[in-house]
Amino acid sequence: RDRYGETVATGEHFLCTDVEWDPTGRFLATYVSHWRHQSENGYNIWTFYGKLVSTTPKEKFYQLYWRPRPQSLLTEEQEKEIKTNLRSISKKLAALDSKENEMAKESLAKQRRELKDQWVRYLEDNRKVYEDQRKTREKMRGYPSDSESNYEIVEDYVEEVLEETTVVL
């Protein structure tokens, strides 16, 4: 129920034995304890507005405890300052994130260019070797074998019937 006593959402957890709110009030856990039922043990996590987040079956599951929230390392004054300057801080952090993303993209592009250059150099080196060996190939074969007109392209197709059905009307 919300603060006005109206039901916000309903959900079902078969054989549910216990219900626990998390310390922030944002999530709800329903679970089936092995102490009461020896089958279907596990837990479900729900949002405060009733959406099922996860279902986790666990054999011999007994109890669920939420981890307590640790104390803040900031003073109250620092927290207030952050709250008042949240927009400007968010903009600064967003700028840092975009700069970091751009640097990562540039690094990836540079790496790809280097790999492409390496591939082009490899092709050029092998093309030179191929050209240097042309006379040797022609001498061994007895004709100029590099011309595509000396070759015939043959395409073979194989068809196979996988299933055949007969329908009588």
Secondary structure, DSSP 8 states (H G I E B T S, - for coil): --TTS--------TT--EEEE-TTSSEEEEEE-TTT-SSS-EEEEEETTS-EEEEEE-TT------------SS-HHHHHHHHHTHHHHHHHHHHHHHHHHHHHHHHHHHHHHHHHHHHHHHHHHHHHHHHHTHHHHHHHHSS-TT-GGG-------------------
